């Protein structure tokens, strides 16, 4: 199984977890899971007023994932005029954000970051240099050839 296939499967399982799937059959039915989450959101929207929340997502991959996840649930993420590209605003029930959206995003984002890191390291090692580790840490004032490990 390829790394991408593993990531996709992991993302489906995470979605099923946050949708409250009870059986393996439900976990496989991503459409049913999405319907359940949307129904939960609709119920929360009836019970509690939406709040405007601001999210700061420092990398483009996390930001794109968060925006796509919001849109999946019928929410409309936005940025206010002159806000940084790293900022995403969202108006939704606080309880939905705290209990469903943000925890699901964190799980999906962790899986995505791990995947992107593994792919990046593999490409660097294969195409640039086999040592893709961090730079050596040296003491202050040590420079040049003396700093080399």
HUQUI-V569330 format. One record per pair of residues at least 24 apart in sequence whose ideal C-beta (glycine too) atoms are under 6 Angstrom apart, sorted by sequence separation. I is the first residue (numbers start at 1). GAP is how many residues later the second one is. D is the distance in whole Angstrom. If there is no record, write none. Layout:
BEGIN
i;gap;d
I;GAP;D
I;GAP;D
END
This chain:
BEGIN
i;gap;d
58;28;6
57;29;6
56;30;6
56;31;6
41;32;6
55;33;5
38;35;6
54;35;6
69;36;6
53;37;5
52;39;5
66;39;5
50;41;5
50;42;5
50;43;6
51;43;5
65;44;6
48;45;5
62;47;5
65;47;6
45;48;6
44;49;4
44;51;5
44;52;5
41;55;5
18;82;6
18;86;4
14;93;5
14;94;6
11;97;6
10;101;5
7;104;6
7;108;4
END
